[in-house]
Amino acid sequence: MKSEAGGFRAFDFSFSVRMPSSALARWLDHVLSALASGSDAEHRYELDAAGRLCLDGDPLVTGSTIRHGVEQLLWHINQRAVASLPANAVLHAAAVSRNGIGVILPAPMESGKTTLATALVLAGFGYLTDEAVSFDVDSLDVLPFPKPLSIDRGAWRLFPELEPRLDRAITGAVPDQWQVAPDDIRPGATAASCHPSILVFPRRDHERPTSLVPIGRGMAVRLLAQNCFRFRDEGRRLLPVLADVARHCECYVLDVDDVDTAVELVTKVTDAAVASVSR
């Protein structure tokens, strides 16, 4: 029996999902709960038990396994969310906030940004996203995209309390990554839009001790460009936006060997920024 999950809104992409079972629909409603819109969806995914996935009747995945179909569904939602904001600069980045201070964590895949974002939210930061940071075209405020945090197997040992409790009927159907709703980290974890104040570029490095090193804004702009969606095609238009973001931020590179130490360092510079604003 199929069941509907949604509606949801990811940036400007509004959607619902018809799932092959009520158990999978309940799981999706839970992991996407921070994206729940409470309004009718403009688009509709359909996923069947063979892993075939369609959007508005158009095939996206021809089928293999239900797990593959669910993985592709979550991937496609992220892609459509980013594409829904064609005029914005969108970074491949995580983002958190503390007392209105926005901390942006731009980095390539496999750099540990979701792990760091998860640890920061556990330490009391608000959650904005672990995937894509978009800036309001007028104010430069960070727009929340509170998708579930996708925690890879290698980081599970760091967060044993976040292991999802799955209905036995769907254990073979959901992705191998943990999909953790923000409120499963702590209630009220999702943050509102805020102004970017700190840029931290995390790098996974097990050969050097964890350190947070200030960098110049010119270097920060270059690193932002490397982690900006559509920069190759629209760099001339997007570069001034990235320069403006860097101009308003303290900028750092973070070498991460130990996550707890990394959290302490980011918390220290964030609390200093909070204190500076409060004076």
C-alpha positions, 0 to 999 in steps of 0.5 A: 500500500502506497503512502504520501509524505510531505509537503516539504520545501527545500529553498524554493523547491516544494514537493511531496513523495509517494512511497511504496509503504506507509512505514517508509512514508513515516520514516521520510516524514520524520527525517525531512521534518525540518523541511515540512511546509504545511502547504500543498506541494508543487511537485510530486515524487513517486517511488515504487518497491522496485526502486523506480523513481519519478518526478511529476511523472517523468522517470528519474531512476529506472529501478534496481533496489528500493535502497538505491531509489531512496538514496537517489530521491534524497540526492535529487531533492538536494539538486533541485533545491540548489537549482531552485535558486538560480540568482543566488550564490550557493556554496557547497557548505555546512552552516551553524549559528550561535546567538545570531552569529552565522558560521559557514563551513565550505568544503569539498565532499569527504572533508568532514563538514557534516561531522563537524556540523553535527558536533557543533549542534550537539555543543549548542549551535543552531543548525542551518544545513550540512549541504548547501548555503545560499545567501539572500541576494539583498541582505546576504543573510544565510537561508536555512536548508535544514535537511537531515544530516547525512552521517557517514559510517566512519563518523558513527562512533563519534555520535552513538546516541544519534543512531536511528531507531528504524522500523524493522520493515524498512532496515534494508530500504533506507540509505547506509548513511544515518539520516538524522533529523535536526531535532534528533540531535537536540530539540529546537536545533534548527536555526533561523536565517542569520548574517554570515560572520565567520568563515571556517574552511575545514580540512581533514588532516590526521598528520597535523594537530587540530588548528584554526589558522586565520587567512586573508580575505583574498584567500577566502574568496578563492576558497569560496569560489572553489566551493560555489555551485555554478561558479565555472559558468557564472563566475563573473556574476557570483564573484562580487557576492563571494567577495562581499561575504568574505568582507563581512567575515572573519576567515579561517582554515581549520585542520581537523584531526580531533573533532572535540578540539575543533569544536572548542576552537570554533566555539572560542572564536564564535563566542568572541564574535558574540561578545564583540557584537554585544558591546 
